[in-house]
Amino acid sequence: MNYFIGRDQEEEAVLLQKDCETPITDTIITGYNFNYPMNSTYDYDTFRYELDPTTIRGSSIFNATTSTIEVCHKVHLTNNSDVFDRRVITIVVPQEGKNFS
């Protein structure tokens, strides 16, 4: 997920259940935030996540019928809780033994 965020703003990002409220507690998710200055007004922020392939199929975010996971990616500015973005994302999960790409 990529964002242009006002320069020197602090943000927090999290993956939640697709209802955008409930934490995901039954699989391991590692998040990364990369921040690059674009110009004097904006920073370019990229959020990436790694999901644990050994627990994803047994987690509450996995849909066995469609072999997908559905999560809500939520970003908000920590200095202003009224400024946020939410997106529900559907990701196809590869067959067991194959890597995510």
KEDO-306960 format. One record per residue (C-alpha): x, y, z. Coordinates in steps of 0.5 Angstrom, whole numbers, padded with zeros to 4 digits, always signed. Layout:
<pts>
XYZ;...
</pts>
This chain:
<pts>
+0000+0000+0000;+0003+0007-0002;+0001+0014+0001;+0003+0021+0000;+0003+0024+0007;+0004+0031+0009;+0012+0032+0011;+0014+0030+0018;+0007+0027+0020;+0007+0021+0024;+0003+0015+0022;+0001+0008+0024;-0002+0003+0020;-0005-0004+0022;-0008-0010+0019;-0015-0012+0022;-0021-0017+0020;-0025-0014+0014;-0030-0011+0019;-0024-0006+0020;-0025-0006+0028;-0023-0013+0030;-0015-0015+0031;-0012-0021+0028;-0010-0025+0033;-0009-0032+0030;-0004-0031+0025;+0003-0028+0025;+0003-0021+0021;+0010-0017+0020;+0009-0010+0018;+0014-0006+0015;+0014+0002+0013;+0018+0005+0008;+0018+0013+0008;+0022+0017+0003;+0022+0025+0002;+0018+0027-0004;+0019+0034-0004;+0018+0040+0001;+0011+0038+0002;+0010+0031+0002;+0013+0024+0004;+0012+0018+0000;+0010+0012+0005;+0010+0005+0003;+0007-0001+0008;+0009-0008+0007;+0007-0014+0010;+0009-0021+0011;+0004-0027+0013;+0006-0033+0016;+0005-0039+0011;+0004-0044+0016;-0002-0041+0020;-0005-0037+0015;-0010-0043+0012;-0012-0044+0019;-0013-0037+0021;-0020-0033+0022;-0018-0028+0016;-0018-0034+0011;-0024-0036+0006;-0023-0044+0005;-0028-0043-0001;-0025-0038-0005;-0018-0039-0002;-0017-0032-0001;-0016-0028+0005;-0019-0021+0007;-0016-0016+0011;-0017-0008+0013;-0011-0004+0012;-0012+0002+0016;-0007+0008+0017;-0008+0014+0021;-0004+0020+0023;-0002+0020+0030;-0003+0027+0031;-0010+0027+0029;-0015+0021+0030;-0020+0024+0025;-0015+0023+0019;-0015+0016+0017;-0016+0011+0011;-0019+0004+0011;-0019-0001+0005;-0021-0008+0005;-0016-0012+0001;-0017-0019-0002;-0011-0023-0003;-0011-0030-0007;-0007-0035-0003;-0003-0040-0007;-0004-0047-0006;+0000-0050-0001;+0007-0051-0002;+0008-0045-0007;+0010-0038-0005;+0006-0032-0004;+0008-0027-0010;
</pts>
